Amino acid sequence: MMNGVKALLSIFLFLCICIPVEGGAGYTVVVSRATHALEDWQPVVKTLVSKHNAQVILFDGEPGEALAELRKQFPRYTCFVATPKEATGAFVAEVHRLTRQLDEDPYTDTLWGILTGYDAKNALAIAHHQTPLTVRKVASGTELALECCTEGLWYDELVKNKLVRKKPGGVAEQLRGPDDTTEVLADTLNKYQADLFVTSGHATERNWMIGFRYKNGFFKSKGGQIFGEDTGKRRIEIDSPNPKVYLPIGNCLMGNINGPDAMALAWMNDAGVKQMLGYTKPTWFGYGGWGVLDYFIEQPGRYTLTEAFFANHHALVQRLGKPTTSKGDKRGLAFDRDVVAFYGDPAWSAKMAPGKLAYGQKLSSRDGVYTLEIDPKQGAKSFNTVNSNGSQRGGRPFVAFLGHRVRNIELLEGRDLAPVIADDFVLVPRPGKCDPERIYRVVFRAVRVQ
């Protein structure tokens, strides 16, 4: 019996060394021939080409037609330029499926984003933007880990009047907020000028219900504009042009663009949002949204938002493929896999300001030998869940991006950690318990693909 288990384990570990397709690096723009022919959308593509020295792939009907050429180019980044009429939930799902087919492993093979906007002018502004964003100010309509942030505040969607604030250099403290938080949340955008805005709770393509368990106001959208509406039906304008990122990690439908009044379009057009994610369906499982907080906020400075989104997606795919994952969880993971959109230029950098980390993570290479080391910083608690608010929180694997592609992968050390070594990332399942005296190490040999 033991020999059989060992044999199965050996097969599983072998399968976790993914065989890459040999290809190049760089940036590719994928756009429909119809959109590329539009006079007002041509500058969007040209801007990205100039900005990233990008190649362009045109398709006639569906983005899946770009597969053969994407396999040849195998870019690090892929930007799908789409009009708002094209950027539907079905389009998002097809992009997810397409970008997992560049090689034979089940993981996403290129860091992608869908660049759209309320109109071509809005999309062009996002394409033009280059200055990296360091997230120092965070505002949220749901609980999050302020200890990982330079400063910020959140209003509780579950508990009326609960406000938690952290000032620079201080610790988070609980205060009393107003009964109706519509205006103060609008102020976090208008006056505080948050770099990152986070929301959860009930939503549709046209509104966000601010309170989940108590009566509160709404954020609404109309014609590319976003505004608040308090419980007295008073309209509160939102004027927040500073560049920011938006994470509606627990909202239904916030990423679904189904017409010119969609919330996603208003956030990008009227509230300075340069990158955002969002569910295109009613969310009930939550792994694809909430888990981005585990990588982006709770590992401050380690990942760009693009990397955090795809680290979480790699984690989802890995868990979906594990034979020990329950049927119920597999159903939820399969649902989440293709229904969370990522909007914006994927190569644009938005990162949390550096902060306290529960563990160190170092990836180095020398003479074709790569070493990933995980160094616990908080003793036996180093691998604990940082914040449990939401759904499917904690337990995320360690993910390190190589920054280039490799082939001919040979695992040398760390077999007991069951790593997944793909052509451009390493994933190590997080142990259930942390041994604070151990340096968790994976070593492999590989040939860099130029």
N, C-alpha and C positions, 0 to 999 in steps of 0.2 A: 504493500500500500504506500509506504514512504517513498519507494523508488518511483511509483507512478506520480506522486505529488511533485517530486523533484523534476521529473520529466516535463510535466505540465508547466512548472515554473520556468524551466529553461526555455520552453517554447514561447511563453509569454514575454520573457525578457528579450528574446531574439526579435520578436515582433515589435518591441518598443524601440528598436533602432531602425528609424524610418529611412527608406531608400529614396534619395532626392533625384530630381531631374536636373541634369547639368544645365545651367543657364547663367545669365548675366545679372548685374545689379541695376539700380536706377529707378526710373519713374515712368509709368505709362499712363496716358489718358485714354480712356475708353468712352466713346460718344457715338450716339446714333448719327447716321448720315443725314437724317432730316434736321436734327438739332445743329449739327456742324454747318449746315447750309444756311441757317438763320443768321442774318446780318448782325443782330444784337447779341447773339450767343457766341459768334466766332471769336470775339476778343477774350472770352473766358478761357477757351482752349489755348489761344495764342499766349495768354498771360502765364498759364501753367507750363506750357512748353518752354517759354523763355526763362521762367523762374527755376525750373528743375531740369532743364535740358532734356525734356521728356520726349518720348515717342508717342505716336497717336495710332489708335486702332479704331476703325469705323465699322459699324454694323448696320444692317438694314432693318431687321425686325426686332430680335431679342438680343440682350447682351451676351447670352450663351454662344452666339455666333463668333464671339471673340476668342473662344477657348483655344483654338489651334495656334493662333498668333501669340496669345498670352503664354502658352507653354513654351514657345520658342524664346520669347523675351524674358520670361520668368522674373519680372521686376520685383524689387523690394517693396515699392509703393505702387498702388494702382488707384487712380482717381476716376470715378465714373461721373462724368458731367451729364446732367439731366435737367430738363425743364421740370417745373413742378407738376405738369400733367403726366410726365413720364415716371417721376419718382414716387410711385405708388408702393403699397405694401407688397404687392406681387413682384415689383421690381427689386425691392430690398431682398426678398426671399431668393430670387434668381441670382442676385449678386453673391449672396452667401453660398449658394450651391456651386456656382461657377468657380469661385475662388478656392474651393476645396478640391478642385479637379485638376490642378496643374501637375500634380504627381499622384502617386498611388496611396499615400497615407491619408488618413481621414481629417487632417488638420488644415486650417486655412493657410494658403501658401503665399499670400501677399498681403501686406498691410493696406487695406483699402478704405476709401471713404467715398460717399456720394456727395458731390458738390452741386447743390441746387440753391434756389432762393425764391423769394416772392416773385422776382422778375430777373431779367438778365443783369440789370444794374446791381442788384443785391448780390447775385452770384459773383459778379466781377469784383465787387468790393472784398468778398471773402477770398477770392483767388489772389487778389493783389496783396493782401495782408501778409507781412513777413515777420514782424517783430515778435520774437518768442515771448510767451506769457509765463511769468512766475506767479503762481497763485499764493497770495498772502492773505487776502480777505475772503472769507467764506461766509455765505448766508444760506439758510436752509429753512424749509417748512417741515422738516422732520429731524429726529435726533441723529446726530453724527458725532464722530470722535474728534472733538475740538482739541484734545491733547496732542493731536497730530498736526494741528494747524497753527500758523503764526498768530492769527487772530480770527475771530468770527463770532457768529451767533446763530442760534436756531430756536424756532418756535415749535412747540409740540403739537402735532396734528391729532394726538390722542388725548392729551390732558389740557383742558382749558386754562389759560393764563400762565402756562409754564414757558418761561424763557430762560435759556442758558447762554451766557456770554463769556467769551475769553478775550482779554485785552493783550496786546503785545507784551511778552515777558511775564505774564500772569498765569493764573490757573482758571479753569472754567468755574463759574459760579452761577447758581440758580437765582433768577430774579422773577418778578411778577410782570407778566405782559398784559395787554388789554384783552377784553372779551373778544373783540373783532380785530384780527391781525392783518386785515387786507392792506390798510394804509402803511403800517410799519414794515410789512414785507415789501411793499412798493418802494418805501424809503431805503431799504437795503440796496436796491438797484439805483434809484434816483440820486440819493444823497451819499450813502455809504460807498457806493460804486464797487460792489463785490466783484471779485475776479472769478468766482465760482458760485453758481446758484444751484441748489439741490432741492428736489421736490419728490413727494410720494402722494399716495392717496387716490381717491376717485378722480377720474378725468375722462374727457372725450377729446375728439379732434378740435373742439371749439372752446373748451374751458378746463380749468383746474379747480376742483372743490378744495378749498384750503383746509377746512376742518374735516377730519375723518370720523370722529366720534362725537362731535358737537357742532352746533350751528356756527357757521363762519361765512366769510365772503368767498369771492371767486376771482381768479384771473381769467380774462376772456380775450378772444381775438376776433378781428374783423378786418378784412381787406388789407392784411399785412401789418396791422397795428395791434399792439397788446395793451391791455388796460385792466385795472382792478375794478371790481364792483362789490361794495361792502354790503352788509346785511340790511342797510337802509336804502339799497339800490343806488347809492351815490357812485358816480363814475370817478375813478382815480387814474389820472394819466401816468404812464410810465415813460420816462425819458432817460435812457441809460445807454449812451453810445459807447462807453468804454469797452474795449475788447474783453470778452469773457467766454467761459465754457459753461455749459448747462447739462446737468445730470438729473433727468426725471426718472430716477432708477426704479421707482415703484408705481409709476402712473400707467394706467391703461391708455393706449392709443395716442400718446403724445408724439410719437414718431411717425404716425400715419398721416401722410399728405393726401387728402382726398378732395381738395379744392382750394381756391384762393384764400379762404378764411381759416385754413388749418393753423393750429397753434405753432407747429414747428416752423412754418414760414414766417409767422409774426415774430417769434423769438429771434430768428436770424436777421430779419429785415428791420426790426424796430428796437431790439434790445441788445445789440452789439455781440450777439452770440456767433463765434467763429467755428466752434465745434460743439456738437451735442450728440447724444444717443437718444433712443426712444423706442418704446414698444409700438409695433404696428397692429397689434391685436390686444384684446383684453388680457391682462397679465394675471396669472393665478399661481404660478410656480416661483418665479422670481430670480432664478440663478443668473440669468443673462444680464439683468439690470443691477440688482443689489451687489453682486460680486465685484463690480467695477470699483466700489468704495474700498473693498479689501485691498485692491492693488494700487489705486490712485491716491486716496486720502490716507489710508492707514499704513502706507509705505512711502512717506513723503519724500519727494525728490528722486525716487528710484525709477519711475516710469513716466514717459509722456502719457497724455490721455489716450492717444492712439495705441500705445503699447499696453496700457492697462486694460483697454477694451479687449484687445486680442489675447492678452495673457489670460483673462477671464474666459474668453471663448475657447482657448486651448484647454483650459481646466475643465470646461463643460464637456468638450469632446472626449477628453481622457476619462472622465467619470462615466460618461455614457457608454464607453466601450468596456468598462470593467465588468467582469462576470459576477462580481459580488454586489453590484448596484441593484437595488430592489426594482421590481417591475413598476411600481408607482413613481419612483424617482426617474427611471428611464423614460417614462411617458412624459414627465415634466421637462426633462432635459431635452428630449427630442422636440418638444413644442418650442422651447426657448431658442433652440439652435438657429432658426432662420427668421425670427420675428423681432429682433432688436436692430434698428437702423443705426448707422454711424454716419453723421453728416459733417462735411467740411473737407478741407485739404488734409489728407492723412499725414503728410510730411511736416505740417506746421507743428511746432513744439509748444505744448502747454504742460507745465510741470508744477507740482506743489513745491513751495519753498522747502529746502531741506529741514528735517525735523528729527525727532527721536524715533529710532527704529528698534523693533523688538529683536531683530537679528541682523547680523551683517551678511551681505551676499556679494561675493567676489568671483568674477569670471576672468581667468587669465589664460594666455596661450604662449607657448614657446616651442619652436621647432616642430609645429604640427601637433603638439600635445596640448589639449584644453583641460583646464581644471576649474571646476565650480566648487566653491566652499561656502557653506552656511555656518555662521558663527553665532551661537546664542548670546544675546546681550542682557536678557532679563531672567537668567537662571532657568529653573524648571518651568516658568511661565512664558518662556520666549515664543512658544508656538500656540499659545492660547488665542482664542477669538478676541479681537480688540474691541469690537462693538457688535452687539447681537440684534440691534434694531433692524426690523425688516424681515426678509425671508431668505432662506438658504445662505446664511452668513457663516463665515469662518471656515477653517479646514482647507483653505485653498492651497494648492501645491506651490512650490517655489518655481518661478519661471525666470529664465535668463535668456535674453536675446543676444545672438552672436554679432549682429551688425553686418554680416555677410553670409554667404552660403558655403556649405562644406559637403564633401562626399567621402566615400570609403571610410565610414565611421566604424571604429573598433573600441568597444568599452574595455577599459583597463582596470578601473577601480570603482567601487560603489554599487556593485551588482545587487547587494542586499537592499538598496534603496529603490530598486525597480524604476530607474530613470527612463524617460522618453527622450531620445536624442534625435531631433529632426534636423533638417538641413540648415535651419536658421535659428533654432532655439533649443534650450534644454529645459525639461520639466521634471521636477522631482516631487513625488507625492509627499505631503507633509506628514511626518510621523505623528501618531496619536499622542505620544508622550515625548517630551524633550529631555535628553540627557545633557545637562549643562556643561559637562566635562568633555563632550565630544565635539569635534569639528566634523560636520557632515560633508563628505567630499565625494565628488564624482569626477573621474578622470577618463578621458577618451582621446584617441588619436583620430585625426581626420585630415583630409586634403582640402585646402581652401579653394573655392571656385572663384576665379577672377572675373 
